[in-house]
Amino acid sequence: MNSAQHSHQFDTLFICSNFMLVVEIKNINGRLDFDDITHQCIRTKPDGTVEGFPNALTQTQRHMQFLKVIFQNYSLPIVGAVIIANSSAIIASHPNTIPIFHVSALQKHLHSLFKKYTHAILSDEQLTEIAQLLLSRQQPSKIPAAIDSSRFRQGVLCPKCKYKSQMHYARGIWRCLYCQYASEEIFAEALQDYQYLVRPTITNKQLREFFGIHSIDAANRLLRKFQFPYTGSYKNRVYRLPENLVEYMKPFFRTS
Ligand SMILES: [Zn+2]
């Protein structure tokens, strides 16, 4: 009810040639307890009022996971930290998953990371590449969806074959006919590429055409499985692909 209720959240990413640091900055005062089991952050104000907040540690871990997927081809260490910007906040119980500290300790923490990760893994070109990749992922809506789809490879492409061969879909699994690599979750990555390169929505027909699925029913099952928001009646249904698509789709796969 008062100004203390305002909290500001920033996602900050520190990238250098040696490592990548994902920082979640929280401006919350009071006593903060991070529960590892319920994944909740509980804030107790000086007057005794207790409130729940999204757990910054869990959020940071989710961001790290997301970045690990994007940058799986680079061997750059990805680490995380939660920073409490409000100096009067008391960091009480918390699990040891990710460092959590007051903003005043940031410099010391960076120092310790440079001591730990002494080798430069990325070249200057790769650093630029990564920064561009991140920017393009951050603002998918600003990318004009005007690239003619004949100019890039369509379908679910096999990561083991350097994305040169198209994977085939059967009974819920994508399989590469060249190297036999099979995966269910690879579809999320491919659909996200479609989202960025082609358009942020998809229909049954577009799914079949782009991903080489022959059966309308199979395409329909695939689209419904992820519970995408949609508009339109059964036959002309247009599914809207949510932001952070790979993350969004994760819980719907059997294996996860
Ligand atoms: Zn392959």
Boltz pocket constraint, residues with backbone or C-beta under 6 A from the ligand:
constraints:
  - pocket:
      binder: B
      contacts: [[A, 158], [A, 159], [A, 160], [A, 161], [A, 165], [A, 176], [A, 177], [A, 178], [A, 179], [A, 180], [A, 181]]
      max_distance: 6.0
